[in-house]
Amino acid sequence: MAGKRGTPDLVIVLITIVLLGVGVVMVFSASSVASLMEHKDPYYYLKRQLLWAALGLLGMGILSHLDYRLYRRLAFPGIVISLILLGLVLVVGPIIGGSRRWLPLGITGFQPSELAKLCLVIFIAAYCDRWRGNLRHFLTGFLPPLLVVGLVVGLIMLEPDFGTGAVVFMNAMIMLFGAGASLWHMLLVALGALPCLLVLIIKAPYRLRRLLAFIDPWADPLDSGWNIIQSLLAIGSGGLFGLGLGQGREKYLYLPEAHTDFIFAILGEELGFLGAATVVLLFFLFAWRGLKIALSSPDFFGCMLALGITSMVAFQALLNIGVVTGSLPITGITLPFISFGGSSLTITLAGVGILLNISRWRA
């Protein structure tokens, strides 16, 4: 095992701080109108985002100094606790927007699915480290972690939260493939998932409307196509340089979820193509540095853990930007570091802290 080598990856630190700073500014700009109307305080969401960002940075700093190999022993208890919380939220969680996703904690709430994303990454990394030689065997290697993934995703889908479920599932597949699982087994799982997708669409017709709106949003511009049309109008009106910070129009209650799921559209409207492209470039650089950390990790557990955290951030960013730009069907998912959200932001920053600790070691 190689020794500790000074500071963590400073590029990851810088990218994270810049994206977080952009997020704080954009949350204030995108939420000020809704915040004033809903809470009589234009700084309502900004103050909460600053609080969560501070807590997340504190956690990131602490975890960046905590030896990542300790998580190998916490992998099983972590996934068990996550499953318990995912089950609990379905029983006691309040219904908000037609979903049960939050556990009430006094003045705030906690989203168990966000914790489950990170705990599942740790669990799969530990499993692959121990059973790496068996992963190409379906029954004794590939199936056990797949059952855990299916249980986590199934509970998240029951909330329902299709976007987070998709991120969790795809991230798990990326990790298992990176660890050496058979591509044919993964294709078999994909084929088996198709009937499940059909059932989800049949049980919730709004998903079919979203799919049809993705194909042709102008077929129903005042209902299912409204979000994507307003999102594209925001991005298109931004042009090359944008309308100017704070000068966007879509946040005046035209674009729903302007400070959460569709904040990238407001960013494109106010900062233009150059601002949006810069954010995309920063996520690309984050993915590159994260993969570099994974490849230079001194052990297989660290490699898988770094791969999982990196793909968790990068794939969620890809999915969010794809939805906002009309490249993917609409599904509720936040943009890492930038969208408003306590649980998502703090857990993501905690994951970055673990990634930074891995970067302190060299093979």
C-alpha positions, 0 to 999 in steps of 0.5 A, a space after each residue: 500500500 502506498 503512503 499518503 501524499 499530501 493534499 487531495 486532488 486540487 482540480 476536483 476541489 476547484 471544480 466543486 467550489 466553482 460549481 457550488 458557487 455558480 449554484 448558489 448564485 443561480 438558486 438565488 436568481 432562479 428562486 427569488 420570484 417564487 420565494 417572494 410569492 410563496 414565503 414573502 422573502 426573496 432570500 428564502 431559498 438562498 439562505 437554505 442553500 447557503 446553509 446546506 452548502 456550508 454543512 456539505 463543505 464541512 462534511 466534504 472536508 472531514 471525509 477527505 481526511 477519513 481513510 476511505 478503506 474504513 467504508 469497506 466495513 460499513 458497506 453492509 450496515 449502510 445499505 441495510 440502514 438505507 433500505 430501512 429508511 426507504 421503506 419508512 418514507 413510504 409509510 410515514 413520509 408526507 405526500 408532496 407533489 404526489 410522492 412520498 420522498 421525504 422524512 420530516 425532521 423538524 424544520 426540514 426534511 431528509 430524502 433517503 433516496 439520496 443517502 441510498 445512492 451513496 450507500 449503494 456505491 459503497 456496497 457495490 465497491 465492497 462487493 466487487 472488491 471481495 467477489 471480483 473473480 466471480 462477477 462473470 458468473 451470473 448466479 454466484 457473482 452478478 445476481 447477488 448485487 443485482 438483487 440489492 440494486 433491484 430492491 433499492 430501485 424498487 423502493 425508490 420507484 414506489 415513492 415514486 421517483 423515476 429520475 433517482 431510480 434511473 440514476 441509481 440503476 445506471 450507476 450500479 450497471 456502470 460499476 459492475 461493468 467496470 468491475 468486469 461483469 459480463 456485457 451479455 448479462 447486463 443486456 439480459 437485465 436490460 431486456 428483463 427491465 423492459 416489461 417493468 418499464 411498461 408496467 410503470 407506464 401503464 400504472 402512471 399514464 403521466 409517464 406516457 404523456 411525458 414520453 409523447 411530449 418528448 417526441 412532440 411537445 407542441 402536440 400538447 403545449 399547455 399541459 404535458 409539453 409545457 415544461 420542455 417548451 418553456 425550458 427551450 424558450 429560456 435556453 434559446 432566448 439566452 443566445 451567446 452571452 445571455 440576458 444578464 444575471 437576474 434578467 431572465 423571464 422564465 422564472 416569473 412562474 412560466 417555467 416550473 421547478 426553475 430553481 431545482 430540476 430546470 435550473 440549467 435552463 435559467 442558467 442558459 437564459 441568463 448566462 447564455 451559451 458560453 455560461 451553459 457550455 462552461 458548466 458542461 465543461 466543468 462536469 466533463 473535467 470532474 468526470 475526467 479527474 474522477 476517472 483518473 483518481 479511480 485508475 490511480 487508486 492503490 486497490 480495487 475497492 478504492 478504484 470502484 469507489 472512485 468510479 461509482 462516485 464519479 459516475 454518480 455525479 456525471 451521469 446525473 448531470 448528463 441526465 438533467 442537462 439532457 432533460 432540460 435541453 429536450 434530448 431526453 424525456 422529462 424526469 425529475 432529477 436535480 443538477 449536482 452542486 447547482 440545483 436547490 436541495 439539501 439532501 442532494 447537495 450534502 450527500 453529493 459533497 460527502 461523496 466528493 469528500 470520499 473521492 478526495 480521500 482516495 486521491 490522497 493515495 497513489 498506486 
